[in-house]
Amino acid sequence: MKLIIDTETREITRIDGEESDTYDLYSKKAFELISSQWVNVGWDQKYSYTFSWFGRPIIQLPEDMVRTQEVIWSLKPDLIIETGIAHGGSLIYYASLFEALGHGRVLGVDIEIREENLKELKTHQLSSRIDLIIGDSISDETLSKVEAMVREDEKVLVILDSNHSYDHVLAELEAYHHFVKPGGYIVATDGEMKDLSIVPRGAESWTRDNPYHAAQDFVAKRDDFVIEQPAWYFNESSLNQNITHWPGAWLRKL
């Protein structure tokens, strides 16, 4: 595919094989085409590795963070379970939202937490809202620990952000979906991998080996979950597509 941007004629042309379409440069379609390419280039340039939250690196697109905040505000979960911790920025982010709400706690699960990150999380001013489990997110031992920390009456939001291979994400979906109550979500992040096989930091296998297809196949076998992007809380534009690393990520329990 080729994109040709002409600022003089104020047009953008998309060429795909023998097909060609031209749009007003300042149109909704132009914004979608440019944003899609921007996400791919930004991923390769590690754009999401340039942010922090309350002192901890948070490797997320800002829009994904804001959209998640909208869901937390509307759903008001009692507990967020996140698999995959990295530097802990996401845990701190969710904990800060719970602190503002005056309610809620976060449970982080990872097969390994570096000593420096563990120390920073345990001494952070929001640490009282965070619990940690070190272990393989899909092992029986880890799942038993998670089960023991989830109260039956709690409203739970699950965010899967660890190993992003198809097999692992599908296994996590199978292992964690039962924590979600009707109306809640389990989120399979980083499905953008499906479109990144051609970028320098990508891999050809990602066209299939990714969270997006794991989520699609998980939902195809069930009648109690649907893939449904949460509605935007506020929108005075014609735009309706997220600029995201998480396409097809939000699985809502019916």
Salt bridges, closest charged atoms under 4 A:
ASP16 OD2 - ARG14 NH2 3.30
GLU63 OE2 - ARG67 NE 3.36
GLU70 OE2 - ARG67 NH1 3.27
ASP78 OD1 - HIS103 NE2 2.51
GLU99 OE1 - ARG129 NE 2.56
ASP131 OD2 - ARG105 NH1 3.77
GLU141 OE2 - LYS145 NZ 3.73
GLU147 OE2 - HIS178 NE2 2.68
GLU154 OE1 - ARG105 NH2 2.86
GLU154 OE2 - ARG151 NH2 3.06
ASP161 OD1 - HIS164 NE2 3.20
GLU172 OE2 - HIS168 NE2 3.36
GLU174 OE2 - LYS221 NZ 3.38
ASP190 OD2 - HIS164 NE2 2.91
ASP195 OD2 - LYS194 NZ 2.91
ASP217 OD2 - ARG208 NH2 2.45
ASP224 OD1 - ARG222 NE 2.84
GLU228 OE2 - ARG252 NE 2.72
